[in-house]
Amino acid sequence: MSNTWKNPGRVAYDTGRIKMFWEKKIAHHEKQEQSEDLRVRGSALNRLRVEWAQRLEVRRMLQSPLDVPTQSSLLPMEPVHTHDKTAA
């Protein structure tokens, strides 16, 4: 007697079909991963990140304290306060 006759609630499946089913699922999943990987690699996002990093570096170099020209001695360093109290 087979197992299905001893346990009528148990269903017997063809293991070859089950194996083929899961192999198809795995192959489909691998194809999706590959296409997603190609899409991400072809994306402009990495190129844009590099460009913006270069722009930021140039901006930082331009704003660094070493490159800031000193103020002319003709201009006052502090604002001039007038103590004229006649102005309303």
PDB file of N, CA, C and O in Angstrom, chain B, residues numbered from 101:
ATOM      1  N   MET B 101       0.832  -1.185   0.000  1.00  0.00           N
ATOM      2  CA  MET B 101       0.000   0.000   0.000  1.00  0.00           C
ATOM      3  C   MET B 101       0.876   1.247   0.000  1.00  0.00           C
ATOM      4  O   MET B 101       1.936   1.282   0.624  1.00  0.00           O
ATOM      5  N   SER B 102       0.422   2.242  -0.694  1.00  0.00           N
ATOM      6  CA  SER B 102       1.181   3.492  -0.761  1.00  0.00           C
ATOM      7  C   SER B 102       0.787   4.400   0.400  1.00  0.00           C
ATOM      8  O   SER B 102      -0.158   4.114   1.135  1.00  0.00           O
ATOM      9  N   ASN B 103       1.525   5.494   0.552  1.00  0.00           N
ATOM     10  CA  ASN B 103       1.268   6.447   1.637  1.00  0.00           C
ATOM     11  C   ASN B 103      -0.077   7.131   1.484  1.00  0.00           C
ATOM     12  O   ASN B 103      -0.687   7.498   2.487  1.00  0.00           O
ATOM     13  N   THR B 104      -0.563   7.315   0.256  1.00  0.00           N
ATOM     14  CA  THR B 104      -1.838   7.992   0.070  1.00  0.00           C
ATOM     15  C   THR B 104      -2.990   7.148   0.591  1.00  0.00           C
ATOM     16  O   THR B 104      -4.008   7.690   1.022  1.00  0.00           O
ATOM     17  N   TRP B 105      -2.848   5.885   0.558  1.00  0.00           N
ATOM     18  CA  TRP B 105      -3.920   5.034   1.091  1.00  0.00           C
ATOM     19  C   TRP B 105      -3.879   4.994   2.608  1.00  0.00           C
ATOM     20  O   TRP B 105      -4.928   4.900   3.246  1.00  0.00           O
ATOM     21  N   LYS B 106      -2.694   5.064   3.200  1.00  0.00           N
ATOM     22  CA  LYS B 106      -2.580   5.045   4.653  1.00  0.00           C
ATOM     23  C   LYS B 106      -3.025   6.388   5.248  1.00  0.00           C
ATOM     24  O   LYS B 106      -3.658   6.423   6.303  1.00  0.00           O
ATOM     25  N   ASN B 107      -2.691   7.488   4.570  1.00  0.00           N
ATOM     26  CA  ASN B 107      -3.042   8.840   5.026  1.00  0.00           C
ATOM     27  C   ASN B 107      -3.855   9.522   3.928  1.00  0.00           C
ATOM     28  O   ASN B 107      -3.283  10.184   3.062  1.00  0.00           O
ATOM     29  N   PRO B 108      -5.173   9.372   3.953  1.00  0.00           N
ATOM     30  CA  PRO B 108      -5.978   9.927   2.862  1.00  0.00           C
ATOM     31  C   PRO B 108      -5.924  11.463   2.791  1.00  0.00           C
ATOM     32  O   PRO B 108      -6.249  12.024   1.744  1.00  0.00           O
ATOM     33  N   GLY B 109      -5.526  12.160   3.864  1.00  0.00           N
ATOM     34  CA  GLY B 109      -5.432  13.620   3.845  1.00  0.00           C
ATOM     35  C   GLY B 109      -4.178  14.112   3.131  1.00  0.00           C
ATOM     36  O   GLY B 109      -4.119  15.277   2.738  1.00  0.00           O
ATOM     37  N   ARG B 110      -3.197  13.272   2.958  1.00  0.00           N
ATOM     38  CA  ARG B 110      -1.942  13.643   2.321  1.00  0.00           C
ATOM     39  C   ARG B 110      -2.086  13.507   0.807  1.00  0.00           C
ATOM     40  O   ARG B 110      -2.628  12.522   0.306  1.00  0.00           O
ATOM     41  N   VAL B 111      -1.593  14.511   0.093  1.00  0.00           N
ATOM     42  CA  VAL B 111      -1.663  14.487  -1.360  1.00  0.00           C
ATOM     43  C   VAL B 111      -0.255  14.246  -1.899  1.00  0.00           C
ATOM     44  O   VAL B 111       0.706  14.886  -1.472  1.00  0.00           O
ATOM     45  N   ALA B 112      -0.151  13.334  -2.821  1.00  0.00           N
ATOM     46  CA  ALA B 112       1.145  13.035  -3.422  1.00  0.00           C
ATOM     47  C   ALA B 112       1.327  13.906  -4.665  1.00  0.00           C
ATOM     48  O   ALA B 112       0.407  14.049  -5.471  1.00  0.00           O
ATOM     49  N   TYR B 113       2.522  14.488  -4.813  1.00  0.00           N
ATOM     50  CA  TYR B 113       2.834  15.321  -5.964  1.00  0.00           C
ATOM     51  C   TYR B 113       3.992  14.701  -6.732  1.00  0.00           C
ATOM     52  O   TYR B 113       4.778  13.915  -6.203  1.00  0.00           O
ATOM     53  N   ASP B 114       4.061  15.076  -7.962  1.00  0.00           N
ATOM     54  CA  ASP B 114       5.173  14.654  -8.793  1.00  0.00           C
ATOM     55  C   ASP B 114       6.357  15.549  -8.458  1.00  0.00           C
ATOM     56  O   ASP B 114       6.313  16.750  -8.728  1.00  0.00           O
ATOM     57  N   THR B 115       7.403  14.998  -7.881  1.00  0.00           N
ATOM     58  CA  THR B 115       8.552  15.805  -7.457  1.00  0.00           C
ATOM     59  C   THR B 115       9.256  16.452  -8.642  1.00  0.00           C
ATOM     60  O   THR B 115       9.866  17.512  -8.501  1.00  0.00           O
ATOM     61  N   GLY B 116       9.177  15.830  -9.787  1.00  0.00           N
ATOM     62  CA  GLY B 116       9.787  16.420 -10.984  1.00  0.00           C
ATOM     63  C   GLY B 116       9.118  17.732 -11.366  1.00  0.00           C
ATOM     64  O   GLY B 116       9.788  18.694 -11.743  1.00  0.00           O
ATOM     65  N   ARG B 117       7.806  17.765 -11.266  1.00  0.00           N
ATOM     66  CA  ARG B 117       7.060  18.987 -11.580  1.00  0.00           C
ATOM     67  C   ARG B 117       7.340  20.084 -10.566  1.00  0.00           C
ATOM     68  O   ARG B 117       7.493  21.250 -10.928  1.00  0.00           O
ATOM     69  N   ILE B 118       7.405  19.708  -9.299  1.00  0.00           N
ATOM     70  CA  ILE B 118       7.689  20.684  -8.251  1.00  0.00           C
ATOM     71  C   ILE B 118       9.088  21.276  -8.457  1.00  0.00           C
ATOM     72  O   ILE B 118       9.286  22.486  -8.344  1.00  0.00           O
ATOM     73  N   LYS B 119      10.038  20.413  -8.758  1.00  0.00           N
ATOM     74  CA  LYS B 119      11.397  20.870  -8.996  1.00  0.00           C
ATOM     75  C   LYS B 119      11.441  21.813 -10.198  1.00  0.00           C
ATOM     76  O   LYS B 119      12.093  22.856 -10.142  1.00  0.00           O
ATOM     77  N   MET B 120      10.758  21.455 -11.276  1.00  0.00           N
ATOM     78  CA  MET B 120      10.725  22.286 -12.476  1.00  0.00           C
ATOM     79  C   MET B 120      10.049  23.635 -12.176  1.00  0.00           C
ATOM     80  O   MET B 120      10.497  24.674 -12.660  1.00  0.00           O
ATOM     81  N   PHE B 121       8.987  23.616 -11.389  1.00  0.00           N
ATOM     82  CA  PHE B 121       8.292  24.843 -11.015  1.00  0.00           C
ATOM     83  C   PHE B 121       9.242  25.804 -10.302  1.00  0.00           C
ATOM     84  O   PHE B 121       9.314  26.980 -10.658  1.00  0.00           O
ATOM     85  N   TRP B 122       9.971  25.312  -9.299  1.00  0.00           N
ATOM     86  CA  TRP B 122      10.861  26.173  -8.528  1.00  0.00           C
ATOM     87  C   TRP B 122      12.072  26.607  -9.349  1.00  0.00           C
ATOM     88  O   TRP B 122      12.573  27.719  -9.178  1.00  0.00           O
ATOM     89  N   GLU B 123      12.540  25.744 -10.232  1.00  0.00           N
ATOM     90  CA  GLU B 123      13.650  26.143 -11.094  1.00  0.00           C
ATOM     91  C   GLU B 123      13.237  27.287 -12.018  1.00  0.00           C
ATOM     92  O   GLU B 123      14.025  28.195 -12.280  1.00  0.00           O
ATOM     93  N   LYS B 124      11.993  27.240 -12.512  1.00  0.00           N
ATOM     94  CA  LYS B 124      11.494  28.333 -13.336  1.00  0.00           C
ATOM     95  C   LYS B 124      11.381  29.618 -12.525  1.00  0.00           C
ATOM     96  O   LYS B 124      11.740  30.695 -13.000  1.00  0.00           O
ATOM     97  N   LYS B 125      10.881  29.498 -11.301  1.00  0.00           N
ATOM     98  CA  LYS B 125      10.762  30.669 -10.429  1.00  0.00           C
ATOM     99  C   LYS B 125      12.139  31.293 -10.173  1.00  0.00           C
ATOM    100  O   LYS B 125      12.291  32.512 -10.240  1.00  0.00           O
ATOM    101  N   ILE B 126      13.128  30.462  -9.883  1.00  0.00           N
ATOM    102  CA  ILE B 126      14.483  30.938  -9.611  1.00  0.00           C
ATOM    103  C   ILE B 126      15.079  31.591 -10.850  1.00  0.00           C
ATOM    104  O   ILE B 126      15.702  32.647 -10.746  1.00  0.00           O
ATOM    105  N   ALA B 127      14.902  30.988 -12.013  1.00  0.00           N
ATOM    106  CA  ALA B 127      15.426  31.549 -13.261  1.00  0.00           C
ATOM    107  C   ALA B 127      14.773  32.902 -13.548  1.00  0.00           C
ATOM    108  O   ALA B 127      15.451  33.843 -13.960  1.00  0.00           O
ATOM    109  N   HIS B 128      13.474  33.000 -13.333  1.00  0.00           N
ATOM    110  CA  HIS B 128      12.772  34.260 -13.550  1.00  0.00           C
ATOM    111  C   HIS B 128      13.294  35.336 -12.598  1.00  0.00           C
ATOM    112  O   HIS B 128      13.508  36.479 -13.000  1.00  0.00           O
ATOM    113  N   HIS B 129      13.493  34.965 -11.351  1.00  0.00           N
ATOM    114  CA  HIS B 129      14.005  35.909 -10.358  1.00  0.00           C
ATOM    115  C   HIS B 129      15.416  36.380 -10.735  1.00  0.00           C
ATOM    116  O   HIS B 129      15.726  37.564 -10.605  1.00  0.00           O
ATOM    117  N   GLU B 130      16.267  35.464 -11.197  1.00  0.00           N
ATOM    118  CA  GLU B 130      17.623  35.837 -11.603  1.00  0.00           C
ATOM    119  C   GLU B 130      17.601  36.800 -12.784  1.00  0.00           C
ATOM    120  O   GLU B 130      18.394  37.740 -12.835  1.00  0.00           O
ATOM    121  N   LYS B 131      16.691  36.571 -13.738  1.00  0.00           N
ATOM    122  CA  LYS B 131      16.565  37.481 -14.878  1.00  0.00           C
ATOM    123  C   LYS B 131      16.139  38.875 -14.423  1.00  0.00           C
ATOM    124  O   LYS B 131      16.652  39.880 -14.916  1.00  0.00           O
ATOM    125  N   GLN B 132      15.200  38.927 -13.482  1.00  0.00           N
ATOM    126  CA  GLN B 132      14.758  40.220 -12.958  1.00  0.00           C
ATOM    127  C   GLN B 132      15.897  40.948 -12.243  1.00  0.00           C
ATOM    128  O   GLN B 132      16.056  42.159 -12.394  1.00  0.00           O
ATOM    129  N   GLU B 133      16.685  40.209 -11.467  1.00  0.00           N
ATOM    130  CA  GLU B 133      17.820  40.822 -10.781  1.00  0.00           C
ATOM    131  C   GLU B 133      18.841  41.356 -11.772  1.00  0.00           C
ATOM    132  O   GLU B 133      19.385  42.443 -11.577  1.00  0.00           O
ATOM    133  N   GLN B 134      19.108  40.601 -12.837  1.00  0.00           N
ATOM    134  CA  GLN B 134      20.066  41.044 -13.844  1.00  0.00           C
ATOM    135  C   GLN B 134      19.572  42.298 -14.556  1.00  0.00           C
ATOM    136  O   GLN B 134      20.345  43.229 -14.779  1.00  0.00           O
ATOM    137  N   SER B 135      18.304  42.326 -14.911  1.00  0.00           N
ATOM    138  CA  SER B 135      17.777  43.499 -15.604  1.00  0.00           C
ATOM    139  C   SER B 135      17.783  44.720 -14.689  1.00  0.00           C
ATOM    140  O   SER B 135      18.049  45.832 -15.147  1.00  0.00           O
ATOM    141  N   GLU B 136      17.497  44.531 -13.414  1.00  0.00           N
ATOM    142  CA  GLU B 136      17.545  45.635 -12.456  1.00  0.00           C
ATOM    143  C   GLU B 136      18.978  46.126 -12.283  1.00  0.00           C
ATOM    144  O   GLU B 136      19.218  47.329 -12.187  1.00  0.00           O
ATOM    145  N   ASP B 137      19.920  45.205 -12.245  1.00  0.00           N
ATOM    146  CA  ASP B 137      21.327  45.562 -12.118  1.00  0.00           C
ATOM    147  C   ASP B 137      21.785  46.379 -13.328  1.00  0.00           C
ATOM    148  O   ASP B 137      22.494  47.374 -13.173  1.00  0.00           O
ATOM    149  N   LEU B 138      21.389  45.967 -14.511  1.00  0.00           N
ATOM    150  CA  LEU B 138      21.725  46.711 -15.727  1.00  0.00           C
ATOM    151  C   LEU B 138      21.083  48.095 -15.713  1.00  0.00           C
ATOM    152  O   LEU B 138      21.703  49.077 -16.122  1.00  0.00           O
ATOM    153  N   ARG B 139      19.863  48.169 -15.251  1.00  0.00           N
ATOM    154  CA  ARG B 139      19.164  49.456 -15.188  1.00  0.00           C
ATOM    155  C   ARG B 139      19.882  50.411 -14.247  1.00  0.00           C
ATOM    156  O   ARG B 139      20.064  51.586 -14.567  1.00  0.00           O
ATOM    157  N   VAL B 140      20.288  49.911 -13.089  1.00  0.00           N
ATOM    158  CA  VAL B 140      20.961  50.754 -12.109  1.00  0.00           C
ATOM    159  C   VAL B 140      22.331  51.197 -12.642  1.00  0.00           C
ATOM    160  O   VAL B 140      22.712  52.357 -12.485  1.00  0.00           O
ATOM    161  N   ARG B 141      23.066  50.278 -13.268  1.00  0.00           N
ATOM    162  CA  ARG B 141      24.372  50.638 -13.808  1.00  0.00           C
ATOM    163  C   ARG B 141      24.256  51.649 -14.937  1.00  0.00           C
ATOM    164  O   ARG B 141      25.141  52.488 -15.109  1.00  0.00           O
ATOM    165  N   GLY B 142      23.186  51.582 -15.702  1.00  0.00           N
ATOM    166  CA  GLY B 142      22.988  52.509 -16.802  1.00  0.00           C
ATOM    167  C   GLY B 142      22.388  53.832 -16.360  1.00  0.00           C
ATOM    168  O   GLY B 142      22.240  54.750 -17.167  1.00  0.00           O
ATOM    169  N   SER B 143      22.049  53.932 -15.107  1.00  0.00           N
ATOM    170  CA  SER B 143      21.428  55.140 -14.581  1.00  0.00           C
ATOM    171  C   SER B 143      22.425  56.291 -14.557  1.00  0.00           C
ATOM    172  O   SER B 143      23.631  56.085 -14.419  1.00  0.00           O
ATOM    173  N   ALA B 144      21.914  57.479 -14.692  1.00  0.00           N
ATOM    174  CA  ALA B 144      22.758  58.679 -14.658  1.00  0.00           C
ATOM    175  C   ALA B 144      23.033  59.131 -13.233  1.00  0.00           C
ATOM    176  O   ALA B 144      23.749  60.111 -13.028  1.00  0.00           O
ATOM    177  N   LEU B 145      22.490  58.452 -12.263  1.00  0.00           N
ATOM    178  CA  LEU B 145      22.619  58.895 -10.878  1.00  0.00           C
ATOM    179  C   LEU B 145      24.075  58.950 -10.425  1.00  0.00           C
ATOM    180  O   LEU B 145      24.488  59.932  -9.808  1.00  0.00           O
ATOM    181  N   ASN B 146      24.853  57.924 -10.716  1.00  0.00           N
ATOM    182  CA  ASN B 146      26.255  57.930 -10.295  1.00  0.00           C
ATOM    183  C   ASN B 146      27.026  59.053 -10.974  1.00  0.00           C
ATOM    184  O   ASN B 146      27.851  59.713 -10.343  1.00  0.00           O
ATOM    185  N   ARG B 147      26.763  59.269 -12.252  1.00  0.00           N
ATOM    186  CA  ARG B 147      27.437  60.339 -12.982  1.00  0.00           C
ATOM    187  C   ARG B 147      27.078  61.693 -12.360  1.00  0.00           C
ATOM    188  O   ARG B 147      27.941  62.553 -12.186  1.00  0.00           O
ATOM    189  N   LEU B 148      25.806  61.869 -12.033  1.00  0.00           N
ATOM    190  CA  LEU B 148      25.375  63.122 -11.410  1.00  0.00           C
ATOM    191  C   LEU B 148      26.017  63.324 -10.041  1.00  0.00           C
ATOM    192  O   LEU B 148      26.395  64.442  -9.690  1.00  0.00           O
ATOM    193  N   ARG B 149      26.139  62.256  -9.276  1.00  0.00           N
ATOM    194  CA  ARG B 149      26.785  62.368  -7.958  1.00  0.00           C
ATOM    195  C   ARG B 149      28.228  62.825  -8.103  1.00  0.00           C
ATOM    196  O   ARG B 149      28.692  63.674  -7.342  1.00  0.00           O
ATOM    197  N   VAL B 150      28.940  62.265  -9.076  1.00  0.00           N
ATOM    198  CA  VAL B 150      30.337  62.648  -9.295  1.00  0.00           C
ATOM    199  C   VAL B 150      30.415  64.113  -9.717  1.00  0.00           C
ATOM    200  O   VAL B 150      31.263  64.858  -9.226  1.00  0.00           O
ATOM    201  N   GLU B 151      29.533  64.527 -10.628  1.00  0.00           N
ATOM    202  CA  GLU B 151      29.539  65.923 -11.081  1.00  0.00           C
ATOM    203  C   GLU B 151      29.264  66.879  -9.933  1.00  0.00           C
ATOM    204  O   GLU B 151      29.936  67.902  -9.803  1.00  0.00           O
ATOM    205  N   TRP B 152      28.290  66.559  -9.104  1.00  0.00           N
ATOM    206  CA  TRP B 152      27.951  67.447  -7.984  1.00  0.00           C
ATOM    207  C   TRP B 152      29.073  67.457  -6.949  1.00  0.00           C
ATOM    208  O   TRP B 152      29.325  68.491  -6.329  1.00  0.00           O
ATOM    209  N   ALA B 153      29.744  66.339  -6.753  1.00  0.00           N
ATOM    210  CA  ALA B 153      30.873  66.303  -5.822  1.00  0.00           C
ATOM    211  C   ALA B 153      32.000  67.198  -6.342  1.00  0.00           C
ATOM    212  O   ALA B 153      32.648  67.893  -5.560  1.00  0.00           O
ATOM    213  N   GLN B 154      32.234  67.184  -7.652  1.00  0.00           N
ATOM    214  CA  GLN B 154      33.254  68.051  -8.236  1.00  0.00           C
ATOM    215  C   GLN B 154      32.868  69.517  -8.096  1.00  0.00           C
ATOM    216  O   GLN B 154      33.711  70.350  -7.764  1.00  0.00           O
ATOM    217  N   ARG B 155      31.612  69.838  -8.344  1.00  0.00           N
ATOM    218  CA  ARG B 155      31.154  71.219  -8.192  1.00  0.00           C
ATOM    219  C   ARG B 155      31.308  71.688  -6.750  1.00  0.00           C
ATOM    220  O   ARG B 155      31.742  72.812  -6.496  1.00  0.00           O
ATOM    221  N   LEU B 156      30.954  70.827  -5.821  1.00  0.00           N
ATOM    222  CA  LEU B 156      31.070  71.178  -4.410  1.00  0.00           C
ATOM    223  C   LEU B 156      32.526  71.404  -4.033  1.00  0.00           C
ATOM    224  O   LEU B 156      32.839  72.325  -3.277  1.00  0.00           O
ATOM    225  N   GLU B 157      33.407  70.574  -4.551  1.00  0.00           N
ATOM    226  CA  GLU B 157      34.831  70.730  -4.259  1.00  0.00           C
ATOM    227  C   GLU B 157      35.352  72.061  -4.802  1.00  0.00           C
ATOM    228  O   GLU B 157      36.115  72.748  -4.124  1.00  0.00           O
ATOM    229  N   VAL B 158      34.949  72.428  -6.011  1.00  0.00           N
ATOM    230  CA  VAL B 158      35.354  73.710  -6.585  1.00  0.00           C
ATOM    231  C   VAL B 158      34.810  74.847  -5.738  1.00  0.00           C
ATOM    232  O   VAL B 158      35.527  75.811  -5.469  1.00  0.00           O
ATOM    233  N   ARG B 159      33.569  74.755  -5.319  1.00  0.00           N
ATOM    234  CA  ARG B 159      32.970  75.799  -4.484  1.00  0.00           C
ATOM    235  C   ARG B 159      33.713  75.932  -3.161  1.00  0.00           C
ATOM    236  O   ARG B 159      33.957  77.044  -2.694  1.00  0.00           O
ATOM    237  N   ARG B 160      34.070  74.812  -2.563  1.00  0.00           N
ATOM    238  CA  ARG B 160      34.815  74.852  -1.300  1.00  0.00           C
ATOM    239  C   ARG B 160      36.184  75.485  -1.500  1.00  0.00           C
ATOM    240  O   ARG B 160      36.651  76.252  -0.658  1.00  0.00           O
ATOM    241  N   MET B 161      36.823  75.162  -2.616  1.00  0.00           N
ATOM    242  CA  MET B 161      38.137  75.743  -2.894  1.00  0.00           C
ATOM    243  C   MET B 161      38.024  77.250  -3.076  1.00  0.00           C
ATOM    244  O   MET B 161      38.894  77.994  -2.623  1.00  0.00           O
ATOM    245  N   LEU B 162      36.966  77.706  -3.730  1.00  0.00           N
ATOM    246  CA  LEU B 162      36.790  79.132  -3.951  1.00  0.00           C
ATOM    247  C   LEU B 162      36.449  79.878  -2.669  1.00  0.00           C
ATOM    248  O   LEU B 162      36.772  81.059  -2.539  1.00  0.00           O
ATOM    249  N   GLN B 163      35.805  79.211  -1.727  1.00  0.00           N
ATOM    250  CA  GLN B 163      35.378  79.851  -0.492  1.00  0.00           C
ATOM    251  C   GLN B 163      36.349  79.633   0.659  1.00  0.00           C
ATOM    252  O   GLN B 163      36.083  80.072   1.778  1.00  0.00           O
ATOM    253  N   SER B 164      37.449  78.975   0.412  1.00  0.00           N
ATOM    254  CA  SER B 164      38.378  78.700   1.506  1.00  0.00           C
ATOM    255  C   SER B 164      39.006  80.003   1.984  1.00  0.00           C
ATOM    256  O   SER B 164      39.185  80.922   1.185  1.00  0.00           O
ATOM    257  N   PRO B 165      39.343  80.105   3.263  1.00  0.00           N
ATOM    258  CA  PRO B 165      39.886  81.349   3.818  1.00  0.00           C
ATOM    259  C   PRO B 165      41.241  81.723   3.220  1.00  0.00           C
ATOM    260  O   PRO B 165      41.621  82.893   3.282  1.00  0.00           O
ATOM    261  N   LEU B 166      41.967  80.800   2.658  1.00  0.00           N
ATOM    262  CA  LEU B 166      43.263  81.111   2.073  1.00  0.00           C
ATOM    263  C   LEU B 166      43.125  81.958   0.818  1.00  0.00           C
ATOM    264  O   LEU B 166      44.012  82.754   0.510  1.00  0.00           O
ATOM    265  N   ASP B 167      42.037  81.801   0.098  1.00  0.00           N
ATOM    266  CA  ASP B 167      41.851  82.495  -1.158  1.00  0.00           C
ATOM    267  C   ASP B 167      41.067  83.790  -1.018  1.00  0.00           C
ATOM    268  O   ASP B 167      40.903  84.510  -2.003  1.00  0.00           O
ATOM    269  N   VAL B 168      40.576  84.109   0.177  1.00  0.00           N
ATOM    270  CA  VAL B 168      39.771  85.310   0.367  1.00  0.00           C
ATOM    271  C   VAL B 168      40.697  86.523   0.360  1.00  0.00           C
ATOM    272  O   VAL B 168      41.631  86.581   1.160  1.00  0.00           O
ATOM    273  N   PRO B 169      40.464  87.491  -0.522  1.00  0.00           N
ATOM    274  CA  PRO B 169      41.332  88.678  -0.542  1.00  0.00           C
ATOM    275  C   PRO B 169      41.109  89.523   0.709  1.00  0.00           C
ATOM    276  O   PRO B 169      40.002  89.576   1.246  1.00  0.00           O
ATOM    277  N   THR B 170      42.148  90.166   1.155  1.00  0.00           N
ATOM    278  CA  THR B 170      42.016  91.017   2.334  1.00  0.00           C
ATOM    279  C   THR B 170      41.283  92.285   1.953  1.00  0.00           C
ATOM    280  O   THR B 170      41.318  92.717   0.801  1.00  0.00           O
ATOM    281  N   GLN B 171      40.620  92.877   2.932  1.00  0.00           N
ATOM    282  CA  GLN B 171      39.852  94.087   2.671  1.00  0.00           C
ATOM    283  C   GLN B 171      40.796  95.274   2.509  1.00  0.00           C
ATOM    284  O   GLN B 171      41.891  95.310   3.069  1.00  0.00           O
ATOM    285  N   SER B 172      40.348  96.203   1.755  1.00  0.00           N
ATOM    286  CA  SER B 172      41.133  97.410   1.538  1.00  0.00           C
ATOM    287  C   SER B 172      41.245  98.179   2.842  1.00  0.00           C
ATOM    288  O   SER B 172      40.319  98.186   3.653  1.00  0.00           O
ATOM    289  N   SER B 173      42.393  98.830   3.040  1.00  0.00           N
ATOM    290  CA  SER B 173      42.584  99.599   4.272  1.00  0.00           C
ATOM    291  C   SER B 173      41.739 100.864   4.265  1.00  0.00           C
ATOM    292  O   SER B 173      41.606 101.518   5.300  1.00  0.00           O
ATOM    293  N   LEU B 174      41.164 101.225   3.115  1.00  0.00           N
ATOM    294  CA  LEU B 174      40.330 102.419   3.048  1.00  0.00           C
ATOM    295  C   LEU B 174      38.945 102.179   3.647  1.00  0.00           C
ATOM    296  O   LEU B 174      38.266 103.124   4.048  1.00  0.00           O
ATOM    297  N   LEU B 175      38.539 100.945   3.706  1.00  0.00           N
ATOM    298  CA  LEU B 175      37.218 100.624   4.250  1.00  0.00           C
ATOM    299  C   LEU B 175      37.343 100.329   5.735  1.00  0.00           C
ATOM    300  O   LEU B 175      38.275  99.643   6.154  1.00  0.00           O
ATOM    301  N   PRO B 176      36.416 100.838   6.533  1.00  0.00           N
ATOM    302  CA  PRO B 176      36.486 100.561   7.969  1.00  0.00           C
ATOM    303  C   PRO B 176      36.156  99.098   8.250  1.00  0.00           C
ATOM    304  O   PRO B 176      35.334  98.489   7.565  1.00  0.00           O
ATOM    305  N   MET B 177      36.799  98.556   9.250  1.00  0.00           N
ATOM    306  CA  MET B 177      36.565  97.174   9.639  1.00  0.00           C
ATOM    307  C   MET B 177      35.263  97.040  10.422  1.00  0.00           C
ATOM    308  O   MET B 177      34.588  96.014  10.342  1.00  0.00           O
ATOM    309  N   GLU B 178      34.912  98.075  11.178  1.00  0.00           N
ATOM    310  CA  GLU B 178      33.680  98.048  11.952  1.00  0.00           C
ATOM    311  C   GLU B 178      32.740  99.100  11.391  1.00  0.00           C
ATOM    312  O   GLU B 178      33.200 100.098  10.836  1.00  0.00           O
ATOM    313  N   PRO B 179      31.446  98.904  11.521  1.00  0.00           N
ATOM    314  CA  PRO B 179      30.522  99.909  11.020  1.00  0.00           C
ATOM    315  C   PRO B 179      30.662 101.213  11.798  1.00  0.00           C
ATOM    316  O   PRO B 179      30.928 101.220  12.999  1.00  0.00           O
ATOM    317  N   VAL B 180      30.479 102.284  11.095  1.00  0.00           N
ATOM    318  CA  VAL B 180      30.597 103.598  11.711  1.00  0.00           C
ATOM    319  C   VAL B 180      29.269 103.936  12.362  1.00  0.00           C
ATOM    320  O   VAL B 180      28.225 103.894  11.712  1.00  0.00           O
ATOM    321  N   HIS B 181      29.306 104.273  13.650  1.00  0.00           N
ATOM    322  CA  HIS B 181      28.100 104.645  14.378  1.00  0.00           C
ATOM    323  C   HIS B 181      28.103 106.162  14.553  1.00  0.00           C
ATOM    324  O   HIS B 181      29.062 106.744  15.060  1.00  0.00           O
ATOM    325  N   THR B 182      27.048 106.766  14.139  1.00  0.00           N
ATOM    326  CA  THR B 182      26.926 108.196  14.377  1.00  0.00           C
ATOM    327  C   THR B 182      26.175 108.399  15.666  1.00  0.00           C
ATOM    328  O   THR B 182      25.185 107.719  15.937  1.00  0.00           O
ATOM    329  N   HIS B 183      26.642 109.328  16.453  1.00  0.00           N
ATOM    330  CA  HIS B 183      26.022 109.604  17.740  1.00  0.00           C
ATOM    331  C   HIS B 183      25.169 110.861  17.664  1.00  0.00           C
ATOM    332  O   HIS B 183      24.918 111.512  18.678  1.00  0.00           O
ATOM    333  N   ASP B 184      24.731 111.194  16.477  1.00  0.00           N
ATOM    334  CA  ASP B 184      23.901 112.377  16.278  1.00  0.00           C
ATOM    335  C   ASP B 184      22.493 112.050  16.725  1.00  0.00           C
ATOM    336  O   ASP B 184      21.838 111.205  16.116  1.00  0.00           O
ATOM    337  N   LYS B 185      22.019 112.685  17.755  1.00  0.00           N
ATOM    338  CA  LYS B 185      20.702 112.405  18.294  1.00  0.00           C
ATOM    339  C   LYS B 185      19.656 113.367  17.751  1.00  0.00           C
ATOM    340  O   LYS B 185      18.499 113.321  18.168  1.00  0.00           O
ATOM    341  N   THR B 186      20.045 114.229  16.836  1.00  0.00           N
ATOM    342  CA  THR B 186      19.081 115.171  16.283  1.00  0.00           C
ATOM    343  C   THR B 186      18.223 114.531  15.215  1.00  0.00           C
ATOM    344  O   THR B 186      17.136 115.024  14.913  1.00  0.00           O
ATOM    345  N   ALA B 187      18.689 113.453  14.647  1.00  0.00           N
ATOM    346  CA  ALA B 187      17.892 112.780  13.617  1.00  0.00           C
ATOM    347  C   ALA B 187      16.767 112.011  14.288  1.00  0.00           C
ATOM    348  O   ALA B 187      16.987 111.286  15.257  1.00  0.00           O
ATOM    349  N   ALA B 188      15.592 112.173  13.776  1.00  0.00           N
ATOM    350  CA  ALA B 188      14.451 111.532  14.405  1.00  0.00           C
ATOM    351  C   ALA B 188      14.274 110.215  13.859  1.00  0.00           C
ATOM    352  O   ALA B 188      13.356 109.499  14.259  1.00  0.00           O
TER     353      ALA B 188
END
